[in-house]
Amino acid sequence: RMQWRTVFKPNLAWLCTAVVLSSTEGGRAAEPLFVPRVVDVRVERVSLERVDVSMQMAVRASRNVTVRALRFSDGAIDKIPVWVTPIDGRWPLRRGQDFVIPTRIAITAFARDALGAVSLAELLGRSEVDARAVVEMSFDTPWLARLFGTPTGVAITDVAFKAPVPATIMPQPLAQLGAGMLEFLQRQAAPLYAAGPNGQAGNREVLERFARSVATVETEYELEGGSMPMSRTVRTLGVWWTPSIYCTTREAFEPWRYTAADASQLQIEGARLRESATRMQIRPAAGAPIAIDAGELRRQLPEAEDRRVYSLATGEPRRMRLAVRTAPSALLCLTLRDEKGPPLPAAAAPAPAAAFAGEPSRGLVWTEAVEAGGSMLTLRTPVHRQSFGSPLVTGQAIVGLVASTDTAWDARAIALAAARALHVSPVQPKGATP
C-alpha cells in the first residue's frame, strides 16, 4: 500500500495538470489554448489492486469558450497507463480568467498495468518521468454554426510532456527494503495481479485453449513532408476465427486514420503517406509470417466511418476527420489461407473475460464484459491499447474482440465480419514457388 501511494499520488496529479489541455504540443503553438492549474488533489482509495485519486482543476483560456465535456484516452506515466473518467457539464471560460471546474476529475491506476511494464524502484529514483495522453474537449460552437445544426464541436490533441518527481520521503519500512528487494517483490506480485477470478488455473485454461489462435499484425508506414516527418511501426493483435480467416481492427492496417497526430499531419500540416514504404505482416503464434500487399488490401477496403473534429496541434483549431474505432467498418476480417476448419467456439458475453496483452510479460488482462446494445460490449475495467484486436475469451469460448480501451464487438459481430471477409493473396517471399 505504501509502495503504490508513493509512486502514484503526486504523478497522477501532474498528468492531468498537463493533459486537461495545453496545445503547445511539440513546441508548434505560440500560445496555449488552455492553461490548467491543480486546485487540490485527494487520494480516495488505495488497495493492492488499484489507486483512485480525485482532483479539482482550474483553467485559464486564451479565448471565450463554453466547455461541455472532457474525455481522456491513452493516458500514461512512463509505461504505466492511467485511466481518467470523462466529465460533463457546462463551464463558461472567459479569456484571461481562471475558472474552477466544479466537477472533480477521477483518475485510476491499476496494479496489473504497472507490474511487468516498468520498474517501480527505478521510477522512484528518477527526477522526472515521461507522461502523455490524448484529450478531447466538447465545446459550444459559435451561434452561426448552430444555425446549421452543429451546436457543439470537439477538439482533440495529443499531449506529451516531462513530469518532475517530487522529493517525497519514502516510507521508512519501504526504504529499509532497498531497491533490490522492491524489484523482487514486484516480480513475485506480478502473477497474483495477472491471475483471473479462478487464479492461475483459469489463466492456464484460457492460454491453452486460445493462445495459438492469437496473432500479431505489424504495420510499418512513413509520413513525409509536413512539420514532423516520421516512420512508425504499429503492432496490433488479431485472432484466427477459422484456420483461414483472420480478424482484427481496421486500425491495425490504417493506423494513420485513427490517430489524432497522424490525421493532423496528413490533413492539415501538409504531410503525405509514402505508399511504397507501407509494409504489413501477420505473425502467427506458430509458422512463418504472412506478408500482405498493402496496396491490394487498401483497394478492397470500404470507406471508413469517421467524424469531424478540430485539431489543436498547430495552436489554432483546424477541422479534420478522424476514423471511429467502434464503427462496424472498423472490424475487419481477411481470408488468407486455403484451410478448412470450424470457427472458434463463441458465446454471449459473461463477466469476467480475458484479453491478451501485446507484450508477453503482461500475459492476460482480465475485465468484465457486459452488453451495451447492438453488437457492442462495454468493458467495465478498461484495457490498454496493447490489447486492441485481442479476442475477449473465457476458458471455453470467445465472446468478443477488443475495439478500444472500454469497448468490444461481440461474437455475433465477428461472425458477420468473417462472413464478409476480404480475400487477400499473401505476398510470396522472393524465390518461393507460388
Secondary structure, DSSP 8 states (H G I E B T S, - for coil): -HHHHHHHHHHHHHHHHHHTT---GGG--SS-SEEEEEEEEEEEEE-SSEEEEEEEEEEEESS-EEEEEEEEEEEEETTEE-EE--EEEEEEE-TT-EEE-SS-EEEEEEHHHHTTTS-HHHHHT-SEEEEEEEEEEEEE--HHHHTTT--EEEEEEEEEEEEE-------HHHHHHHHHHHHHHHHHHHHHHH-BTTHHHHHHHHHHHHGGGEEEEEEEEEEEESSS-EEEEEEEEEEESSSSEEEEEGGGT-HHHH-HHHHHHHHTS-EEE-GGG-EEEEE-SSS--EEE-HHHHHHH-----EEEEEE-TTSS-EEEEEE-TTSGGGEEEEE----------B----SSEEEE-SSGGG-EEEE-EEE-STTEEEESS---GGGTT-EEE-SS-EEEEE-SSSEEEEHHHHHHHHHT-EE---B--TT---
